[in-house]
Each structure stands twice: as structure tokens, then as C-alpha cells.
Amino acid sequence: MLNLNKKELKILKKLDTPKKIQDFLNKIEINFEEQGETCMSPRMVLKTKKAHCIEGAILAALALRLQGEKPLLVDLKTTKEDYEHVLAVFQKHGKWGAITKTNHAVLRYREPVYRDIKELVMSYFHEYFMDNGKKTLRSFSNPVDLSVFDDKNWATDKEDLWYIHDYLDSVKHYSILDKKQEANLRKADKIEIKAGKLVEFRKD
């Protein structure tokens, strides 16, 4: 399936629930991109045992697909000074949840308890801030089905998947704030900023 080999299929098919997928991603080290920016396929993530945000989301989407779910990603856009985030989203009993890869204490897994994608996205709003406390989340995409890229071998490509990155960046995004709301945002508290600096992996 999708040109995955037996070893890859064995690993991924064991991840038969969103919880197991998230636990697997948490154990993989963060890709600090020390040799330059990457957007690795699931095959290369499994090979290097490293992943960052979008790489982890793509692997999670693939694992979901192997369980009969659609491989869906949602793109979160921020202000220019912050980093965007990508979620692998799924539904259970009609509610939405998310699997993510991050090095920080926040912007992590979401239980499938949200009524729609916007409600799910808004659960990240208050945790999404800079070191100065500025809240930066501004818009989100509808779920993008990665099966549209099946002819490009996105699951096993040895080359970076920049076409997925660029596609996510180009699709329509929906604003979550109007100008008045944005102007009246309060910065995160000092203790929130301190907690937000906790990381799972450190550079050597």
C-alpha cells in the first residue's frame, strides 16, 4: 500500500488508535533541521527517527489512513513573527480531535471532543504565543486530504514534500479574529510564558 515496505507497514499498522499514533510521535526526537530545512516523508521520518511539526502530522495522517480513516491535515497560520503549525485531524463519534508533533509543552494532542474544525482550532488560541506573551494564532484551513497526492508517492518519497507544504500554505484560510478583537488581545501571563518554554527535547 502506497509503496510502503513490510517493515514500515508493520510499524504503522500497530498504531491503530489516535492515542497510539500520538505516543509514537512523542517518542521520536524533534528534527532541529541542523542540515537545513526539511519536509520529510513518513518513510524518511521512520528512517531518521526525527520529525518536526508538518513531518509528524503527515506521518500521523498516513497511520490514520492505514486504519481506514481519511489522511487529513489542518494548517494553522500565525502572525509573521511566529511559526505556523500543522495538525493531523480525525473524528470519533462525530467529534474532532488532533494529533500533533511539537517540542513544547503546549500545542499538543487534542481529544476528539470538538464539534467542528473551528472549535478544535480555537482550543489552541490561548496557548499560541511568543516569548513576549503576544498571542499569534490568526487563521486556519479546512482539512486537506493527502490522498490527492497519491500519484506523488508522498508516503515514501526520498525527496522533501515541499509540494504538500506549499499546498497547505496556498489553500483558503479562515480568520479567527477581527481587527477589534486583535487590538484588544491581552498578553499571556509571565507564568504562562515560563510554562510555554518547557521543551521535550534539547539540542546536543
C-alpha positions as CSV (number, residue, x, y, z in Angstrom):
1,M,0.0,0.0,0.0
2,L,1.3,3.4,-1.1
3,N,4.7,1.7,-1.8
4,L,5.3,1.1,1.9
5,N,7.6,-1.9,2.6
6,K,6.8,-4.7,5.1
7,K,8.8,-3.1,7.9
8,E,7.1,0.3,7.5
9,L,3.6,-1.3,7.3
10,K,4.3,-3.4,10.5
11,I,5.3,-0.3,12.4
12,L,2.4,1.9,11.2
13,K,-0.4,-0.7,11.4
14,K,0.4,-1.2,15.1
15,L,-0.6,2.4,15.6
16,D,-4.3,1.6,15.4
17,T,-5.7,4.4,17.5
18,P,-5.0,8.1,17.6
19,K,-3.6,7.7,21.1
20,K,-1.0,5.2,19.9
21,I,-0.1,7.4,17.0
22,Q,0.5,10.4,19.4
23,D,2.5,8.2,21.8
24,F,4.7,7.1,18.9
25,L,5.3,10.7,17.7
26,N,6.2,11.8,21.2
27,K,9.0,9.2,21.3
28,I,10.5,10.4,18.1
29,E,13.1,13.2,18.6
30,I,12.5,16.6,17.3
31,N,14.0,17.4,13.9
32,F,16.0,20.5,14.6
33,E,16.9,20.8,10.9
34,E,20.6,21.2,11.6
35,Q,21.5,20.4,8.0
36,G,18.9,22.8,6.6
37,E,15.1,22.9,6.3
38,T,13.3,19.7,5.6
39,C,9.8,18.4,4.9
40,M,10.4,14.6,5.1
41,S,8.0,11.9,4.1
42,P,6.9,9.2,6.6
43,R,9.5,6.8,5.2
44,M,12.3,9.3,5.9
45,V,10.9,10.1,9.4
46,L,10.9,6.4,10.2
47,K,14.5,6.1,8.8
48,T,15.9,9.1,10.6
49,K,13.7,8.7,13.7
50,K,13.2,12.5,13.7
51,A,10.3,14.8,12.9
52,H,9.1,18.3,13.3
53,C,5.6,19.7,13.1
54,I,4.5,19.0,9.5
55,E,6.5,15.8,9.2
56,G,4.9,14.4,12.3
57,A,1.4,15.4,11.0
58,I,2.0,13.8,7.7
59,L,3.1,10.5,9.3
60,A,0.1,10.6,11.6
61,A,-2.2,11.2,8.7
62,L,-0.7,8.1,7.0
63,A,-1.2,6.0,10.1
64,L,-4.8,7.1,10.3
65,R,-5.3,6.1,6.6
66,L,-3.9,2.6,7.2
67,Q,-6.8,2.3,9.8
68,G,-9.4,3.2,7.2
69,E,-9.6,7.0,8.1
70,K,-9.0,9.9,5.7
71,P,-5.5,11.4,5.9
72,L,-6.4,14.9,6.9
73,L,-4.2,17.9,7.7
74,V,-5.3,21.3,9.0
75,D,-2.9,24.3,8.6
76,L,-2.7,27.0,11.3
77,K,-1.4,30.4,10.3
78,T,0.1,32.9,12.7
79,T,1.4,36.5,12.6
80,K,4.6,36.8,10.6
81,E,7.0,36.6,13.5
82,D,5.8,33.2,14.8
83,Y,5.9,29.7,13.4
84,E,2.8,28.0,11.8
85,H,1.6,24.7,13.0
86,V,0.0,21.6,11.2
87,L,-2.5,19.2,12.7
88,A,-3.5,15.7,11.7
89,V,-7.2,15.7,12.4
90,F,-9.6,12.8,13.0
91,Q,-13.2,12.1,14.0
92,K,-14.6,9.8,16.7
93,H,-18.3,9.6,17.3
94,G,-18.8,12.8,15.2
95,K,-16.4,14.9,17.2
96,W,-13.0,16.2,16.0
97,G,-9.6,15.6,17.6
98,A,-6.0,16.3,16.6
99,I,-2.6,14.6,16.6
100,T,0.5,16.9,16.6
101,K,4.3,16.9,16.8
102,T,5.8,19.7,18.9
103,N,8.8,20.2,21.1
104,H,6.9,22.4,23.6
105,A,4.5,21.7,26.5
106,V,1.6,23.2,24.5
107,L,0.0,22.9,21.0
108,R,-0.3,19.1,21.5
109,Y,-2.8,16.3,21.2
110,R,-6.5,17.2,21.4
111,E,-9.1,14.7,22.4
112,P,-12.0,14.1,19.9
113,V,-14.5,16.3,21.8
114,Y,-14.8,19.3,19.4
115,R,-17.9,19.9,17.4
116,D,-16.2,21.3,14.3
117,I,-12.7,22.3,13.0
118,K,-13.0,25.9,14.1
119,E,-13.8,24.8,17.7
120,L,-10.8,22.5,17.6
121,V,-8.5,25.2,16.3
122,M,-9.7,27.7,18.9
123,S,-8.6,25.3,21.6
124,Y,-5.0,26.3,20.6
125,F,-5.6,30.0,20.7
126,H,-4.6,30.9,24.2
127,E,-1.6,28.7,24.2
128,Y,-0.2,30.1,21.0
129,F,2.0,33.0,22.0
130,M,5.5,34.4,21.6
131,D,8.2,34.7,24.3
132,N,6.9,38.3,24.9
133,G,3.4,37.0,25.5
134,K,1.8,38.1,22.3
135,K,-0.9,35.8,21.1
136,T,-0.3,35.0,17.4
137,L,-2.8,32.4,16.0
138,R,-4.8,34.1,13.3
139,S,-6.3,31.7,10.8
140,F,-6.8,28.0,9.8
141,S,-7.6,25.9,6.8
142,N,-10.3,23.3,6.3
143,P,-9.0,19.7,6.3
144,V,-6.8,18.8,3.4
145,D,-7.0,15.2,2.2
146,L,-3.5,13.9,1.4
147,S,-4.9,11.3,-0.9
148,V,-4.8,13.9,-3.6
149,F,-1.1,13.5,-3.7
150,D,-1.1,9.7,-4.0
151,D,0.4,9.9,-7.5
152,K,3.5,11.7,-6.0
153,N,4.3,8.8,-3.5
154,W,4.1,11.2,-0.5
155,A,4.3,8.3,1.9
156,T,7.7,7.0,0.7
157,D,9.3,9.8,-1.3
158,K,13.0,10.2,-0.5
159,E,12.8,13.9,-1.5
160,D,11.3,16.6,0.7
161,L,7.5,17.0,0.4
162,W,7.6,20.8,-0.3
163,Y,4.5,20.4,-2.6
164,I,2.4,19.5,0.5
165,H,3.8,22.3,2.5
166,D,3.2,24.8,-0.4
167,Y,-0.3,23.4,-1.0
168,L,-1.3,23.8,2.7
169,D,0.0,27.4,2.6
170,S,-2.0,28.2,-0.5
171,V,-5.4,26.9,0.3
172,K,-8.1,29.2,1.7
173,H,-7.7,30.1,5.4
174,Y,-10.3,31.4,7.7
175,S,-9.6,34.3,10.1
176,I,-10.4,33.7,13.7
177,L,-10.2,37.4,14.8
178,D,-11.5,40.7,13.5
179,K,-9.4,43.9,13.9
180,K,-11.1,45.0,17.1
181,Q,-10.6,41.6,18.7
182,E,-6.9,41.6,17.6
183,A,-6.3,45.1,19.0
184,N,-7.8,44.1,22.4
185,L,-5.8,40.9,22.9
186,R,-4.1,40.6,26.4
187,K,-0.6,39.2,26.5
188,A,0.0,35.8,28.2
189,D,0.9,36.0,31.9
190,K,4.5,35.6,33.0
191,I,3.8,32.2,34.5
192,E,2.2,31.0,31.2
193,I,5.2,32.3,29.2
194,K,7.5,30.4,31.6
195,A,5.5,27.2,31.2
196,G,5.5,27.7,27.5
197,K,9.3,27.5,27.4
198,L,9.3,23.9,28.6
199,V,10.7,21.6,25.9
200,E,10.7,17.8,25.4
201,F,14.0,17.6,23.5
202,R,17.1,19.8,23.7
203,K,19.8,20.2,21.1
204,D,23.1,18.5,21.9
